[in-house]
Structures are given as structure tokens and as C-alpha cells.
Amino acid sequence: QIQLVESGGGLVQAGGSLRLSCVASGFIFDIDAVNWYRQAPGKQRELVATITGSDTTNYGDSVKDRFTISRDSTIRTVYLQMNNLKPEDTAVYYCNYRNYHYDINAWGRGTQVTVSS
């Protein structure tokens, strides 16, 4: 059983920064992708950033040049550094782990990020 626990959310003023962490526990297979998603009230869940097992990264258009995804495999942690935050970044942020061979699609419970104007 894989568990993902997000942390690092909070309330920040526009222009500020936060760093989210996603810690994985349990039996972890090779990573095909770890994703950060977010969901704002009344909106669909949105893919924010992805990091693959080969450390390739991709970002949603709305966060490019502001957010950075990275990982530290030694401590099973994936980070999302968020800079120059905007009120529209307000959402619950979720960590997602994918392994396609074993059809694993694991989710954390999310961490709230609120950006005030």
C-alpha cells in the first residue's frame, strides 16, 4: 500500500512563495511520474507539474516560470516550489504517483494553498 502525504500549504500574500512536499511511504515501484494537481472550488482538477523517473519535468501553462518540481529519491519526497504566487493559485494541491506497469495511481489527501490579494 502506497501512502502519499502532502504538506507545506498555507496562507500567503500575492507575490509570496511556498514549498509543498509530498512524502511517499509503503512499497514504491519505479516512478513513471509524480504529478502535482490542484483543484479550486467549483473547478476541475488541474495538472500543475510532472516529474518523471528520468527527472524530466513539465508544467501547466499557468505556472510555467513560477513553479518548480523536484525530487529527492533518498527520502522519497517530491517538492513543488511555488514563487510569485497569485490569488488564482488558490486551491487544494494534491500529489499523485503513477506506475503504468503495475497500474498504480495513488493520491494524497491534499494541502490547502490560499493566496490573498
N, CA, C and O atoms as CSV, one atom per row, in Angstrom:
chain,resi,resn,atom,element,x,y,z
A,1,GLN,N,N,0.838,-1.183,0.000
A,1,GLN,CA,C,0.000,0.000,0.000
A,1,GLN,C,C,0.882,1.245,0.000
A,1,GLN,O,O,1.748,1.397,0.861
A,2,ILE,N,N,0.664,2.113,-0.944
A,2,ILE,CA,C,1.438,3.342,-1.041
A,2,ILE,C,C,0.632,4.467,-0.413
A,2,ILE,O,O,-0.559,4.622,-0.685
A,3,GLN,N,N,1.290,5.243,0.426
A,3,GLN,CA,C,0.660,6.427,1.010
A,3,GLN,C,C,1.455,7.659,0.626
A,3,GLN,O,O,2.686,7.660,0.638
A,4,LEU,N,N,0.726,8.702,0.287
A,4,LEU,CA,C,1.328,9.988,-0.049
A,4,LEU,C,C,0.784,11.032,0.915
A,4,LEU,O,O,-0.425,11.122,1.129
A,5,VAL,N,N,1.680,11.816,1.493
A,5,VAL,CA,C,1.265,12.841,2.441
A,5,VAL,C,C,1.850,14.177,1.984
A,5,VAL,O,O,3.066,14.347,1.896
A,6,GLU,N,N,0.961,15.105,1.700
A,6,GLU,CA,C,1.374,16.456,1.308
A,6,GLU,C,C,1.458,17.360,2.535
A,6,GLU,O,O,0.746,17.177,3.522
A,7,SER,N,N,2.343,18.330,2.438
A,7,SER,CA,C,2.453,19.341,3.482
A,7,SER,C,C,3.028,20.609,2.867
A,7,SER,O,O,3.488,20.613,1.725
A,8,GLY,N,N,2.992,21.682,3.645
A,8,GLY,CA,C,3.598,22.921,3.208
A,8,GLY,C,C,2.634,23.984,2.741
A,8,GLY,O,O,3.036,25.108,2.438
A,9,GLY,N,N,1.356,23.634,2.680
A,9,GLY,CA,C,0.377,24.629,2.277
A,9,GLY,C,C,0.156,25.662,3.365
A,9,GLY,O,O,0.649,25.531,4.485
A,10,GLY,N,N,-0.593,26.685,3.012
A,10,GLY,CA,C,-0.889,27.729,3.983
A,10,GLY,C,C,-1.427,28.963,3.310
A,10,GLY,O,O,-1.820,28.943,2.144
A,11,LEU,N,N,-1.437,30.035,4.068
A,11,LEU,CA,C,-1.924,31.328,3.588
A,11,LEU,C,C,-0.726,32.219,3.297
A,11,LEU,O,O,0.168,32.368,4.129
A,12,VAL,N,N,-0.719,32.805,2.117
A,12,VAL,CA,C,0.398,33.666,1.723
A,12,VAL,C,C,-0.143,34.829,0.913
A,12,VAL,O,O,-1.176,34.708,0.253
A,13,GLN,N,N,0.544,35.942,0.962
A,13,GLN,CA,C,0.129,37.092,0.164
A,13,GLN,C,C,0.586,36.927,-1.279
A,13,GLN,O,O,1.553,36.220,-1.563
A,14,ALA,N,N,-0.113,37.577,-2.168
A,14,ALA,CA,C,0.280,37.564,-3.574
A,14,ALA,C,C,1.728,38.021,-3.713
A,14,ALA,O,O,2.163,38.978,-3.072
A,15,GLY,N,N,2.461,37.310,-4.571
A,15,GLY,CA,C,3.875,37.584,-4.749
A,15,GLY,C,C,4.771,36.753,-3.852
A,15,GLY,O,O,5.987,36.723,-4.038
A,16,GLY,N,N,4.181,36.085,-2.893
A,16,GLY,CA,C,4.948,35.278,-1.962
A,16,GLY,C,C,5.272,33.895,-2.507
A,16,GLY,O,O,4.973,33.568,-3.656
A,17,SER,N,N,5.888,33.098,-1.651
A,17,SER,CA,C,6.329,31.757,-2.053
A,17,SER,C,C,5.923,30.723,-1.015
A,17,SER,O,O,5.778,31.023,0.169
A,18,LEU,N,N,5.747,29.514,-1.487
A,18,LEU,CA,C,5.548,28.355,-0.631
A,18,LEU,C,C,6.265,27.171,-1.259
A,18,LEU,O,O,6.455,27.119,-2.474
A,19,ARG,N,N,6.658,26.226,-0.426
A,19,ARG,CA,C,7.194,24.970,-0.938
A,19,ARG,C,C,6.366,23.814,-0.401
A,19,ARG,O,O,6.292,23.594,0.808
A,20,LEU,N,N,5.755,23.094,-1.301
A,20,LEU,CA,C,4.982,21.921,-0.926
A,20,LEU,C,C,5.874,20.682,-0.962
A,20,LEU,O,O,6.794,20.580,-1.773
A,21,SER,N,N,5.578,19.752,-0.067
A,21,SER,CA,C,6.296,18.479,-0.037
A,21,SER,C,C,5.300,17.336,-0.147
A,21,SER,O,O,4.170,17.427,0.334
A,22,CYS,N,N,5.729,16.281,-0.775
A,22,CYS,CA,C,4.934,15.052,-0.885
A,22,CYS,C,C,5.847,13.909,-0.491
A,22,CYS,O,O,6.817,13.605,-1.186
A,23,VAL,N,N,5.531,13.278,0.633
A,23,VAL,CA,C,6.350,12.178,1.133
A,23,VAL,C,C,5.623,10.869,0.882
A,23,VAL,O,O,4.446,10.723,1.210
A,24,ALA,N,N,6.336,9.927,0.300
A,24,ALA,CA,C,5.756,8.622,-0.017
A,24,ALA,C,C,6.218,7.574,0.978
A,24,ALA,O,O,7.376,7.561,1.395
A,25,SER,N,N,5.304,6.700,1.351
A,25,SER,CA,C,5.646,5.568,2.211
A,25,SER,C,C,5.011,4.314,1.636
A,25,SER,O,O,4.139,4.381,0.769
A,26,GLY,N,N,5.464,3.169,2.132
A,26,GLY,CA,C,4.981,1.916,1.583
A,26,GLY,C,C,5.927,1.415,0.514
A,26,GLY,O,O,7.043,1.915,0.371
A,27,PHE,N,N,5.475,0.426,-0.236
A,27,PHE,CA,C,6.320,-0.160,-1.271
A,27,PHE,C,C,6.225,0.669,-2.537
A,27,PHE,O,O,5.174,0.720,-3.174
A,28,ILE,N,N,7.316,1.315,-2.901
A,28,ILE,CA,C,7.338,2.178,-4.074
A,28,ILE,C,C,8.027,1.460,-5.228
A,28,ILE,O,O,9.182,1.049,-5.121
A,29,PHE,N,N,7.316,1.319,-6.309
A,29,PHE,CA,C,7.899,0.785,-7.524
A,29,PHE,C,C,8.622,1.917,-8.259
A,29,PHE,O,O,8.633,3.063,-7.811
A,30,ASP,N,N,9.215,1.571,-9.380
A,30,ASP,CA,C,9.836,2.628,-10.180
A,30,ASP,C,C,8.815,3.711,-10.503
A,30,ASP,O,O,7.638,3.442,-10.743
A,31,ILE,N,N,9.301,4.922,-10.500
A,31,ILE,CA,C,8.419,6.054,-10.782
A,31,ILE,C,C,8.294,6.232,-12.287
A,31,ILE,O,O,9.294,6.381,-12.990
A,32,ASP,N,N,7.072,6.216,-12.770
A,32,ASP,CA,C,6.831,6.678,-14.136
A,32,ASP,C,C,6.562,8.171,-14.125
A,32,ASP,O,O,7.016,8.907,-15.001
A,33,ALA,N,N,5.816,8.606,-13.117
A,33,ALA,CA,C,5.552,10.037,-12.985
A,33,ALA,C,C,5.043,10.326,-11.586
A,33,ALA,O,O,4.303,9.539,-10.995
A,34,VAL,N,N,5.453,11.467,-11.074
A,34,VAL,CA,C,4.806,12.049,-9.903
A,34,VAL,C,C,4.279,13.404,-10.335
A,34,VAL,O,O,5.000,14.231,-10.894
A,35,ASN,N,N,3.022,13.601,-10.063
A,35,ASN,CA,C,2.343,14.819,-10.505
A,35,ASN,C,C,1.852,15.624,-9.317
A,35,ASN,O,O,1.518,15.078,-8.266
A,36,TRP,N,N,1.816,16.902,-9.505
A,36,TRP,CA,C,1.068,17.796,-8.615
A,36,TRP,C,C,-0.153,18.281,-9.392
A,36,TRP,O,O,-0.041,18.811,-10.498
A,37,TYR,N,N,-1.303,18.087,-8.790
A,37,TYR,CA,C,-2.555,18.616,-9.310
A,37,TYR,C,C,-3.081,19.645,-8.322
A,37,TYR,O,O,-2.646,19.710,-7.173
A,38,ARG,N,N,-4.012,20.434,-8.789
A,38,ARG,CA,C,-4.718,21.334,-7.887
A,38,ARG,C,C,-6.178,21.418,-8.284
A,38,ARG,O,O,-6.551,21.217,-9.439
A,39,GLN,N,N,-6.984,21.722,-7.288
A,39,GLN,CA,C,-8.414,21.889,-7.544
A,39,GLN,C,C,-8.936,23.045,-6.735
A,39,GLN,O,O,-8.872,23.047,-5.505
A,40,ALA,N,N,-9.453,24.026,-7.436
A,40,ALA,CA,C,-10.071,25.182,-6.801
A,40,ALA,C,C,-11.566,24.923,-6.673
A,40,ALA,O,O,-12.116,24.118,-7.424
A,41,PRO,N,N,-12.227,25.588,-5.741
A,41,PRO,CA,C,-13.669,25.379,-5.562
A,41,PRO,C,C,-14.448,25.613,-6.849
A,41,PRO,O,O,-14.294,26.646,-7.500
A,42,GLY,N,N,-15.281,24.650,-7.207
A,42,GLY,CA,C,-16.112,24.795,-8.392
A,42,GLY,C,C,-15.401,24.551,-9.698
A,42,GLY,O,O,-15.983,24.724,-10.768
A,43,LYS,N,N,-14.133,24.144,-9.622
A,43,LYS,CA,C,-13.365,23.926,-10.857
A,43,LYS,C,C,-12.882,22.482,-10.931
A,43,LYS,O,O,-12.838,21.765,-9.931
A,44,GLN,N,N,-12.522,22.078,-12.145
A,44,GLN,CA,C,-11.981,20.735,-12.330
A,44,GLN,C,C,-10.546,20.666,-11.833
A,44,GLN,O,O,-9.841,21.672,-11.758
A,45,ARG,N,N,-10.137,19.455,-11.497
A,45,ARG,CA,C,-8.756,19.252,-11.072
A,45,ARG,C,C,-7.825,19.535,-12.248
A,45,ARG,O,O,-8.077,19.111,-13.376
A,46,GLU,N,N,-6.756,20.253,-11.966
A,46,GLU,CA,C,-5.842,20.733,-12.998
A,46,GLU,C,C,-4.442,20.186,-12.749
A,46,GLU,O,O,-3.948,20.215,-11.622
A,47,LEU,N,N,-3.808,19.690,-13.803
A,47,LEU,CA,C,-2.427,19.224,-13.686
A,47,LEU,C,C,-1.505,20.434,-13.635
A,47,LEU,O,O,-1.532,21.288,-14.521
A,48,VAL,N,N,-0.692,20.495,-12.588
A,48,VAL,CA,C,0.191,21.638,-12.380
A,48,VAL,C,C,1.603,21.334,-12.852
A,48,VAL,O,O,2.199,22.122,-13.587
A,49,ALA,N,N,2.143,20.187,-12.430
A,49,ALA,CA,C,3.531,19.867,-12.750
A,49,ALA,C,C,3.732,18.365,-12.680
A,49,ALA,O,O,3.034,17.657,-11.954
A,50,THR,N,N,4.710,17.892,-13.458
A,50,THR,CA,C,5.048,16.481,-13.520
A,50,THR,C,C,6.547,16.316,-13.480
A,50,THR,O,O,7.293,17.105,-14.059
A,51,ILE,N,N,6.984,15.263,-12.778
A,51,ILE,CA,C,8.379,14.851,-12.848
A,51,ILE,C,C,8.397,13.350,-13.103
A,51,ILE,O,O,7.668,12.597,-12.457
A,52,THR,N,N,9.229,12.917,-14.043
A,52,THR,CA,C,9.292,11.506,-14.389
A,52,THR,C,C,10.466,10.827,-13.673
A,52,THR,O,O,11.252,11.468,-12.975
A,53,GLY,N,N,10.554,9.515,-13.872
A,53,GLY,CA,C,11.656,8.759,-13.280
A,53,GLY,C,C,13.018,9.169,-13.799
A,53,GLY,O,O,14.032,8.952,-13.136
A,54,SER,N,N,13.046,9.761,-14.981
A,54,SER,CA,C,14.307,10.264,-15.534
A,54,SER,C,C,14.487,11.751,-15.279
A,54,SER,O,O,15.362,12.397,-15.857
A,55,ASP,N,N,13.637,12.285,-14.397
A,55,ASP,CA,C,13.717,13.692,-13.971
A,55,ASP,C,C,13.341,14.683,-15.062
A,55,ASP,O,O,13.706,15.857,-14.997
A,56,THR,N,N,12.622,14.212,-16.047
A,56,THR,CA,C,12.024,15.163,-16.991
A,56,THR,C,C,10.863,15.870,-16.306
A,56,THR,O,O,10.078,15.241,-15.596
A,57,THR,N,N,10.757,17.160,-16.518
A,57,THR,CA,C,9.696,17.936,-15.874
A,57,THR,C,C,8.811,18.613,-16.914
A,57,THR,O,O,9.260,18.969,-18.003
A,58,ASN,N,N,7.558,18.778,-16.553
A,58,ASN,CA,C,6.606,19.505,-17.381
A,58,ASN,C,C,5.699,20.324,-16.477
A,58,ASN,O,O,5.456,19.966,-15.324
A,59,TYR,N,N,5.205,21.429,-17.021
A,59,TYR,CA,C,4.396,22.344,-16.226
A,59,TYR,C,C,3.167,22.791,-16.997
A,59,TYR,O,O,3.171,22.877,-18.225
A,60,GLY,N,N,2.125,23.069,-16.245
A,60,GLY,CA,C,0.967,23.689,-16.847
A,60,GLY,C,C,1.294,25.113,-17.274
A,60,GLY,O,O,2.159,25.766,-16.690
A,61,ASP,N,N,0.605,25.575,-18.278
A,61,ASP,CA,C,0.909,26.895,-18.823
A,61,ASP,C,C,0.763,27.999,-17.772
A,61,ASP,O,O,1.498,28.986,-17.792
A,62,SER,N,N,-0.183,27.825,-16.865
A,62,SER,CA,C,-0.453,28.892,-15.897
A,62,SER,C,C,0.619,29.013,-14.819
A,62,SER,O,O,0.646,30.002,-14.087
A,63,VAL,N,N,1.498,28.027,-14.712
A,63,VAL,CA,C,2.506,28.067,-13.648
A,63,VAL,C,C,3.933,28.054,-14.173
A,63,VAL,O,O,4.884,28.126,-13.394
A,64,LYS,N,N,4.087,27.964,-15.476
A,64,LYS,CA,C,5.440,27.941,-16.051
A,64,LYS,C,C,6.217,29.177,-15.615
A,64,LYS,O,O,5.670,30.278,-15.545
A,65,ASP,N,N,7.462,28.985,-15.332
A,65,ASP,CA,C,8.389,30.054,-14.914
A,65,ASP,C,C,8.123,30.557,-13.499
A,65,ASP,O,O,8.800,31.471,-13.028
A,66,ARG,N,N,7.142,29.966,-12.818
A,66,ARG,CA,C,6.878,30.350,-11.424
A,66,ARG,C,C,7.028,29.153,-10.473
A,66,ARG,O,O,7.467,29.311,-9.334
A,67,PHE,N,N,6.667,27.982,-10.943
A,67,PHE,CA,C,6.709,26.782,-10.110
A,67,PHE,C,C,7.841,25.873,-10.579
A,67,PHE,O,O,8.178,25.839,-11.763
A,68,THR,N,N,8.423,25.135,-9.632
A,68,THR,CA,C,9.466,24.174,-9.950
A,68,THR,C,C,9.209,22.879,-9.195
A,68,THR,O,O,9.044,22.881,-7.975
A,69,ILE,N,N,9.177,21.780,-9.928
A,69,ILE,CA,C,9.014,20.466,-9.303
A,69,ILE,C,C,10.382,19.798,-9.241
A,69,ILE,O,O,11.183,19.900,-10.170
A,70,SER,N,N,10.630,19.119,-8.136
A,70,SER,CA,C,11.898,18.407,-7.962
A,70,SER,C,C,11.666,17.228,-7.033
A,70,SER,O,O,10.601,17.103,-6.429
A,71,ARG,N,N,12.667,16.367,-6.923
A,71,ARG,CA,C,12.508,15.223,-6.034
A,71,ARG,C,C,13.828,14.857,-5.388
A,71,ARG,O,O,14.910,15.109,-5.919
A,72,ASP,N,N,13.693,14.253,-4.221
A,72,ASP,CA,C,14.833,13.691,-3.512
A,72,ASP,C,C,14.496,12.231,-3.257
A,72,ASP,O,O,13.780,11.913,-2.307
A,73,SER,N,N,15.003,11.349,-4.093
A,73,SER,CA,C,14.643,9.944,-4.003
A,73,SER,C,C,15.116,9.304,-2.706
A,73,SER,O,O,14.521,8.336,-2.232
A,74,THR,N,N,16.191,9.846,-2.133
A,74,THR,CA,C,16.739,9.246,-0.913
A,74,THR,C,C,15.757,9.347,0.245
A,74,THR,O,O,15.789,8.523,1.160
A,75,ILE,N,N,14.897,10.338,0.212
A,75,ILE,CA,C,13.905,10.492,1.274
A,75,ILE,C,C,12.481,10.417,0.723
A,75,ILE,O,O,11.519,10.817,1.378
A,76,ARG,N,N,12.375,9.888,-0.513
A,76,ARG,CA,C,11.054,9.630,-1.111
A,76,ARG,C,C,10.167,10.877,-1.071
A,76,ARG,O,O,8.993,10.810,-0.705
A,77,THR,N,N,10.727,11.964,-1.437
A,77,THR,CA,C,9.979,13.223,-1.350
A,77,THR,C,C,10.024,13.955,-2.689
A,77,THR,O,O,11.062,14.032,-3.345
A,78,VAL,N,N,8.888,14.479,-3.064
A,78,VAL,CA,C,8.778,15.348,-4.226
A,78,VAL,C,C,8.335,16.725,-3.743
A,78,VAL,O,O,7.459,16.850,-2.888
A,79,TYR,N,N,8.954,17.742,-4.303
A,79,TYR,CA,C,8.678,19.113,-3.883
A,79,TYR,C,C,8.015,19.897,-5.009
A,79,TYR,O,O,8.171,19.586,-6.190
A,80,LEU,N,N,7.284,20.904,-4.614
A,80,LEU,CA,C,6.767,21.887,-5.560
A,80,LEU,C,C,7.074,23.260,-4.982
A,80,LEU,O,O,6.416,23.720,-4.048
A,81,GLN,N,N,8.083,23.902,-5.553
A,81,GLN,CA,C,8.422,25.253,-5.154
A,81,GLN,C,C,7.560,26.218,-5.948
A,81,GLN,O,O,7.564,26.210,-7.179
A,82,MET,N,N,6.826,27.042,-5.232
A,82,MET,CA,C,5.893,27.960,-5.874
A,82,MET,C,C,6.289,29.389,-5.550
A,82,MET,O,O,6.257,29.807,-4.392
A,83,ASN,N,N,6.657,30.123,-6.567
A,83,ASN,CA,C,7.078,31.517,-6.409
A,83,ASN,C,C,6.099,32.450,-7.104
A,83,ASN,O,O,5.321,32.041,-7.966
A,84,ASN,N,N,6.161,33.704,-6.708
A,84,ASN,CA,C,5.297,34.719,-7.306
A,84,ASN,C,C,3.845,34.240,-7.343
A,84,ASN,O,O,3.197,34.268,-8.389
A,85,LEU,N,N,3.360,33.811,-6.214
A,85,LEU,CA,C,2.012,33.263,-6.147
A,85,LEU,C,C,0.967,34.324,-6.432
A,85,LEU,O,O,1.130,35.498,-6.100
A,86,LYS,N,N,-0.115,33.875,-7.060
A,86,LYS,CA,C,-1.214,34.751,-7.435
A,86,LYS,C,C,-2.497,34.245,-6.775
A,86,LYS,O,O,-2.587,33.064,-6.439
A,87,PRO,N,N,-3.479,35.108,-6.587
A,87,PRO,CA,C,-4.743,34.652,-5.994
A,87,PRO,C,C,-5.361,33.474,-6.752
A,87,PRO,O,O,-5.998,32.613,-6.145
A,88,GLU,N,N,-5.179,33.433,-8.054
A,88,GLU,CA,C,-5.735,32.328,-8.838
A,88,GLU,C,C,-5.015,31.003,-8.613
A,88,GLU,O,O,-5.455,29.973,-9.123
A,89,ASP,N,N,-3.920,31.010,-7.860
A,89,ASP,CA,C,-3.260,29.765,-7.479
A,89,ASP,C,C,-3.934,29.119,-6.268
A,89,ASP,O,O,-3.592,27.998,-5.889
A,90,THR,N,N,-4.875,29.813,-5.671
A,90,THR,CA,C,-5.584,29.273,-4.516
A,90,THR,C,C,-6.315,27.991,-4.888
A,90,THR,O,O,-7.129,27.969,-5.811
A,91,ALA,N,N,-6.013,26.927,-4.160
A,91,ALA,CA,C,-6.592,25.617,-4.459
A,91,ALA,C,C,-6.098,24.615,-3.425
A,91,ALA,O,O,-5.220,24.913,-2.615
A,92,VAL,N,N,-6.675,23.434,-3.470
A,92,VAL,CA,C,-6.100,22.299,-2.761
A,92,VAL,C,C,-5.137,21.620,-3.724
A,92,VAL,O,O,-5.493,21.321,-4.864
A,93,TYR,N,N,-3.921,21.380,-3.259
A,93,TYR,CA,C,-2.885,20.776,-4.097
A,93,TYR,C,C,-2.708,19.307,-3.696
A,93,TYR,O,O,-2.577,18.974,-2.518
A,94,TYR,N,N,-2.710,18.451,-4.705
A,94,TYR,CA,C,-2.640,17.018,-4.494
A,94,TYR,C,C,-1.402,16.426,-5.169
A,94,TYR,O,O,-1.004,16.835,-6.260
A,95,CYS,N,N,-0.821,15.468,-4.493
A,95,CYS,CA,C,0.292,14.706,-5.038
A,95,CYS,C,C,-0.262,13.400,-5.621
A,95,CYS,O,O,-1.180,12.798,-5.063
A,96,ASN,N,N,0.305,12.979,-6.737
A,96,ASN,CA,C,-0.168,11.789,-7.443
A,96,ASN,C,C,1.017,11.000,-7.958
A,96,ASN,O,O,1.907,11.547,-8.609
A,97,TYR,N,N,1.024,9.698,-7.660
A,97,TYR,CA,C,2.113,8.812,-8.081
A,97,TYR,C,C,1.589,7.813,-9.104
A,97,TYR,O,O,0.546,7.194,-8.894
A,98,ARG,N,N,2.302,7.657,-10.200
A,98,ARG,CA,C,1.882,6.741,-11.249
A,98,ARG,C,C,2.976,5.734,-11.571
A,98,ARG,O,O,4.146,6.080,-11.737
A,99,ASN,N,N,2.557,4.485,-11.653
A,99,ASN,CA,C,3.394,3.428,-12.216
A,99,ASN,C,C,2.511,2.674,-13.204
A,99,ASN,O,O,1.551,2.015,-12.805
A,100,TYR,N,N,2.831,2.769,-14.476
A,100,TYR,CA,C,1.939,2.245,-15.501
A,100,TYR,C,C,2.011,0.732,-15.594
A,100,TYR,O,O,1.005,0.082,-15.878
A,101,HIS,N,N,3.164,0.170,-15.365
A,101,HIS,CA,C,3.314,-1.289,-15.488
A,101,HIS,C,C,2.418,-2.003,-14.489
A,101,HIS,O,O,1.754,-2.983,-14.827
A,102,TYR,N,N,2.402,-1.510,-13.263
A,102,TYR,CA,C,1.590,-2.120,-12.215
A,102,TYR,C,C,0.244,-1.414,-12.040
A,102,TYR,O,O,-0.492,-1.701,-11.096
A,103,ASP,N,N,-0.065,-0.519,-12.923
A,103,ASP,CA,C,-1.344,0.194,-12.898
A,103,ASP,C,C,-1.591,0.836,-11.535
A,103,ASP,O,O,-2.663,0.675,-10.952
A,104,ILE,N,N,-0.616,1.549,-11.044
A,104,ILE,CA,C,-0.730,2.230,-9.758
A,104,ILE,C,C,-1.018,3.702,-10.003
A,104,ILE,O,O,-0.340,4.373,-10.782
A,105,ASN,N,N,-2.035,4.177,-9.317
A,105,ASN,CA,C,-2.445,5.574,-9.431
A,105,ASN,C,C,-2.831,6.028,-8.020
A,105,ASN,O,O,-4.001,5.980,-7.641
A,106,ALA,N,N,-1.840,6.466,-7.256
A,106,ALA,CA,C,-2.038,6.799,-5.851
A,106,ALA,C,C,-2.137,8.302,-5.644
A,106,ALA,O,O,-1.475,9.086,-6.325
A,107,TRP,N,N,-2.981,8.688,-4.687
A,107,TRP,CA,C,-3.224,10.110,-4.393
A,107,TRP,C,C,-3.037,10.399,-2.925
A,107,TRP,O,O,-3.321,9.566,-2.065
A,108,GLY,N,N,-2.556,11.590,-2.655
A,108,GLY,CA,C,-2.557,12.091,-1.298
A,108,GLY,C,C,-3.878,12.766,-0.996
A,108,GLY,O,O,-4.764,12.830,-1.849
A,109,ARG,N,N,-4.008,13.270,0.227
A,109,ARG,CA,C,-5.265,13.911,0.650
A,109,ARG,C,C,-5.290,15.403,0.345
A,109,ARG,O,O,-6.337,16.045,0.435
A,110,GLY,N,N,-4.152,15.941,-0.012
A,110,GLY,CA,C,-4.114,17.333,-0.420
A,110,GLY,C,C,-3.688,18.281,0.679
A,110,GLY,O,O,-3.785,17.972,1.867
A,111,THR,N,N,-3.214,19.444,0.259
A,111,THR,CA,C,-2.862,20.522,1.174
A,111,THR,C,C,-3.391,21.833,0.599
A,111,THR,O,O,-3.265,22.101,-0.596
A,112,GLN,N,N,-3.976,22.630,1.462
A,112,GLN,CA,C,-4.634,23.864,1.014
A,112,GLN,C,C,-3.613,24.990,0.843
A,112,GLN,O,O,-2.792,25.249,1.723
A,113,VAL,N,N,-3.688,25.634,-0.287
A,113,VAL,CA,C,-2.906,26.846,-0.547
A,113,VAL,C,C,-3.875,27.986,-0.790
A,113,VAL,O,O,-4.749,27.902,-1.654
A,114,THR,N,N,-3.714,29.044,-0.027
A,114,THR,CA,C,-4.567,30.222,-0.177
A,114,THR,C,C,-3.685,31.443,-0.385
A,114,THR,O,O,-2.804,31.734,0.424
A,115,VAL,N,N,-3.931,32.147,-1.470
A,115,VAL,CA,C,-3.147,33.334,-1.806
A,115,VAL,C,C,-4.061,34.541,-1.728
A,115,VAL,O,O,-5.053,34.627,-2.452
A,116,SER,N,N,-3.728,35.460,-0.858
A,116,SER,CA,C,-4.543,36.660,-0.690
A,116,SER,C,C,-4.008,37.791,-1.569
A,116,SER,O,O,-2.812,37.885,-1.844
A,117,SER,N,N,-4.925,38.631,-1.991
A,117,SER,CA,C,-4.527,39.741,-2.879
A,117,SER,C,C,-4.153,40.975,-2.094
A,117,SER,O,O,-3.796,41.996,-2.681
